[in-house]
């Protein structure tokens, strides 16, 4: 989607939408940049919307060593 949508938007806008403008390539390029940013924003939103893995307190060491406040002192 990151490749296809901006390229398709550029050519659709260049040949059909901004035909009567003085610089249709600049307008179509701007539209392609906007579409690329929308695709990227959608990716970021869906990445943050994913559920986190549930970590149980009993067997926390299977996910890696405990650090910070979760680390138990042995001295």
Backbone torsions as a table, in degrees:
resi	resn	phi	psi	omega
1	UNK	NA	-33.9	-178.5
2	UNK	-66.9	-26.4	178.5
3	UNK	-93.7	-48.6	-170.6
4	UNK	-69.0	-47.4	-174.7
5	UNK	-63.3	-46.8	177.8
6	UNK	-64.6	-38.8	179.4
7	UNK	-66.5	-43.9	178.1
8	UNK	-64.1	-39.8	177.9
9	UNK	-63.3	-41.0	179.1
10	UNK	-59.7	-50.6	-176.4
11	UNK	-71.2	-35.3	177.2
12	UNK	-66.0	-44.3	178.8
13	UNK	-68.7	-35.3	-178.6
14	UNK	-67.7	-44.3	-174.6
15	UNK	-90.0	-22.8	-173.2
16	UNK	-123.1	-35.8	-171.8
17	UNK	-91.5	-50.0	-174.2
18	UNK	-105.3	39.4	-177.6
19	UNK	-67.7	-37.6	-173.9
20	UNK	-87.6	-2.7	177.7
21	UNK	-75.7	161.3	-179.2
22	UNK	-73.9	-35.6	177.2
23	UNK	-123.8	79.5	-176.8
24	UNK	-67.3	-25.4	179.1
25	UNK	-69.3	-34.7	177.5
26	UNK	-69.5	-42.6	178.3
27	UNK	-65.9	-42.2	179.1
28	UNK	-67.4	-36.8	175.5
29	UNK	-64.0	-39.8	176.0
30	UNK	-63.2	-41.1	177.7
31	UNK	-65.0	-38.3	178.7
32	UNK	-66.8	-37.3	177.1
33	UNK	-64.7	-42.2	178.1
34	UNK	-62.3	-43.3	179.2
35	UNK	-65.5	-39.3	177.9
36	UNK	-63.2	-40.1	177.4
37	UNK	-67.7	-35.4	176.2
38	UNK	-65.6	-40.8	177.1
39	UNK	-64.0	-42.6	178.8
40	UNK	-65.3	-41.3	177.9
41	UNK	-64.2	-39.1	177.3
42	UNK	-63.3	-40.2	177.8
43	UNK	-61.9	-44.5	-178.8
44	UNK	-65.9	-42.6	-180.0
45	UNK	-63.7	-43.8	179.7
46	UNK	-69.7	-30.5	177.3
47	UNK	-67.4	-39.3	178.8
48	UNK	-77.2	-20.9	-178.8
49	UNK	-82.0	-11.5	-179.7
50	UNK	-67.5	147.5	178.4
51	UNK	-72.8	144.5	175.3
52	UNK	-78.9	152.9	176.4
53	UNK	-68.5	138.0	177.8
54	UNK	-75.3	129.4	179.0
55	UNK	-115.7	119.3	179.1
56	UNK	-81.7	151.0	-178.9
57	UNK	-75.8	-23.2	-176.2
58	UNK	-70.7	-45.2	-172.6
59	UNK	-120.7	53.1	-175.1
60	UNK	-73.1	-22.8	-176.2
61	UNK	-72.0	-14.2	179.4
62	UNK	-70.9	-18.0	-179.9
63	UNK	-93.1	-3.0	180.0
64	UNK	135.1	172.6	-178.6
65	UNK	-69.0	149.2	178.4
66	UNK	-76.3	139.0	-179.5
67	UNK	-133.9	162.6	175.0
68	UNK	66.4	-133.9	-177.0
69	UNK	-71.6	-16.9	-178.6
70	UNK	-86.0	-11.0	-178.6
71	UNK	-76.4	136.4	179.1
72	UNK	-97.7	134.1	-179.4
73	UNK	-77.6	142.6	-179.4
74	UNK	-113.2	4.8	-178.0
75	UNK	-94.1	NA	NA
